[in-house]
Structures are given as structure tokens and as C-alpha cells.
């Protein structure tokens, strides 16, 4: 099957490469000539484990190509996926759908023969209706259908998620389009991936509901962690105790500095706005958004407290800047709020991240960057673990004890057992766990 993927960003590139690996012929389209040129030369603009090899293999097999020419790609395609950005709109937090609607207009002008147009981008309820209206208005004679097929990819594990999904949701209002989508995903039948076919609006809402629920789990355990600190309980044991209940499950119950990234912040905001506009506010999700925003700044205050109540003139070393490991994504990363809060309190910041420093330099040009964890920590008054990269899971605490000015560790991901770190003379502070004696 011939597929055109409109948008060669994170979702479009991963999805396009995986579809090509299934045996489909895929053309990824982007209006950024520099990005297309880089892709054609084998340079991948994002960091995602395994993506370089996947793209190179399928380009070599002539199953994956890149172009800025949307017209030719769409004209040759059986299915056209819209995978452009839907960032939060300034002012009201609603999803900015201008890129989706622009793509729909461009697709309309290029359609030939029966084509299924698929919204892969995360879009609010009713977006598919508007995409259909735009195309129908431009091309009344066109033979097409509009389908919703939300993505459920985790950054850092996207290829595995695509090839071994928990489920595939297809929102199609006619059987012909549903049959085409079943053929697109036929290679996954051997993996017995459940395919849920729903109405188009139901599929659109399913994506937002899923992300809001996961964001709620994260925020819930973070608030339980705060309570644990006050009553002397251990949030890791609480999380295990409730996670063993099959009705709850253990995933997304790891206390930390709050959620970030490209999905949860903007999708929870968009769901809140949609519900408010419909006169059915989702107060629980509204609270999740507010609590998470407050938590990120609260982490800076936690670090200040661990440093004796003041960080003015002190050097704070941060390990990890991206919102999660195995990605270079800095969007809404907790580190942004933490750095701002510490700088407001008068601290000097030095940071290291295995993949995120180039992106971070554009957002935080006024902090120092180090090549490795040890040069980052040298002479520092506190070491803060912000992102749980594997490279930070086996630090040499004896070496760090000798090189740091003050032995203070704030572990915002509970990577370490506090007593193990304290054994080297450190004052260890975790999230929702008892502070051991140094």
C-alpha cells in the first residue's frame, strides 16, 4: 500500500519509518527543505533509540522516501496521514489546528482516486468533521474518507510501541475506510494487536482521555509523595502496594518533579478547554494541570531547603534536562522551571544531559554545561538528579564526595537508596522517602 505522511516530525517520521518496515511504500512530506535534505542525507533531526537504523534500512530498500512536494506524494497515495503539530494556542491553551487545516487544504488540491485521509495528529473532538468539510468544499467531486487514528507512542520507546501496540484505535464512520485501515495495519495481526474500530469523534476523544488519565496517575502519586514526607511514610512502598492491585496497575506511579514533554501538558490543556467550551468542565483534569504546574516550581524550593534555606551564590549541578530519558525533547521539561526557580533564588547552574544539551542551550543560554556528570558536579554545593538517564544510575559516590564543595544530593527521581548515598557522607533528599542519617 502507498502511504503519504504529511509532517516529518516525531510522530510522522517514526510512523512513516515503521509503516515502511511493514512493507508499505511511504513518502514523508515536510515543508521544511532543510529537514528533508538532512533526512535524504541520513541525518535524523530527533533522538529516538533505533530510529537511525530503521530509517536507513528502509531508505536502502526504496520503501521510504522524503520530499517537499506534497502534491505528487498525495496523488500517488492510497492513504494520507496528517501528522503535523498541534501545539497549545497562546492565550487559551486550546490546540492550534492551523497546521492540520492547512494540510487538509493542500491534500484536497492533490487528491486522485479514492483516498483515505487519516488524522494521526492529536486533535480535539470534531476536528475530523472540519477536515472533511474543508476537503469537500474544495473538491466536491473527490472520492475520499476522513479517519481518526490517534498515536500512542512514548518518546524513548516509540518504535516498540508502534510495532507492539497495546491497541490500535481507528475512528471511521464508513466500512470502506475501515477496511483500508485494517489493511494498513494487517502486518500487526501476527502480534495479535487489538484493533478497536469506533466512530471518528470517539477515537479523537479516546486519545485525550488516555493522556489525561495517565497525567492524573502521575499527579496523584506526586501528591501522595508530599504526604509521605510529612508523615514519615515511603512513597515507593505505597506505589508498590497500590500498583499490585490489578485495577490500578504499577505504571505511571513513580513520584517525581511533575510531567512534561510534548503530549501531557498540551493534551490536558486542550481537553480542559474542550470540556469548558461544551459546558461540561472536567474539574479533576483542571486540578491535575494546576497541581503539576505548581509542582515544577516547588522542586526548586525543595532544592533550596536541602541546601540549608539559601542557594544565593552557590553552584547547583543538575544531572538531566530532558523531560524523560532516551529523548532529546525539552518541551515543558521540569528542568526549565527548576532552573528558573533556582536562578531567581540566586544560584549558579551547571548541567549535564546525554542528549538534551543542544536543545537546552537555546532555552537556557545563561547556564553552564558540562561534558559528563563528574565535571558537572566538581566544586558544586549540591547535586540534583532531574532526569533518570541510565548513565546516572551507577555514579561513583566516593569520587563525587571528594570533588564536590558540599555533599548534598537531591534525587528528584528516587534513582538511589538514600542510605547508600548517605554512607559516603552525603545529605540525601529524595521524593516522598525518609531522609537517612549521613
Buried (B, 14 or more C-beta within 10 A) or exposed (E): BEBBBBBBBBBBBBBBBBBBBBEBBBBBBBBBEEBBEBBEEEEBBBBBBEBBEBBBBBBEEEBBBBBBEBBEBBBBBBBBBBBBBBEBBEEEBBBBBEBBBBBBEBBBBBBEEEBBBBBBBBBBBBBBBBBBEBBBEBBEEBEBBBBBBBBBBBBBBBBBBBBEBEEBBBBBBEEEBBEBBBBBBBBBEEEEBEBEBBEBBBBBBBBBBBBBEBBBBBBBBBBBBBEBBEEEBBBBEBBEEBBEEEEEEEEBBBBBBBBBBBBBBBBBBBBBBBBBEEEEEBEEBBBBBEBBBEBBBBBBEBBBEBBEEEBEEBBBBBBBBBBBBBBBBBBBBBBBBBBBBBBEBEBBBBBBBBBBBEBBBEBBEEBEBBEEBBBBBBEBBBBBBBBBBEBBEEBEBEBBBEBBEBBBBBBBBBBBBBEEBBBBEBBBBBBBBBEBEB
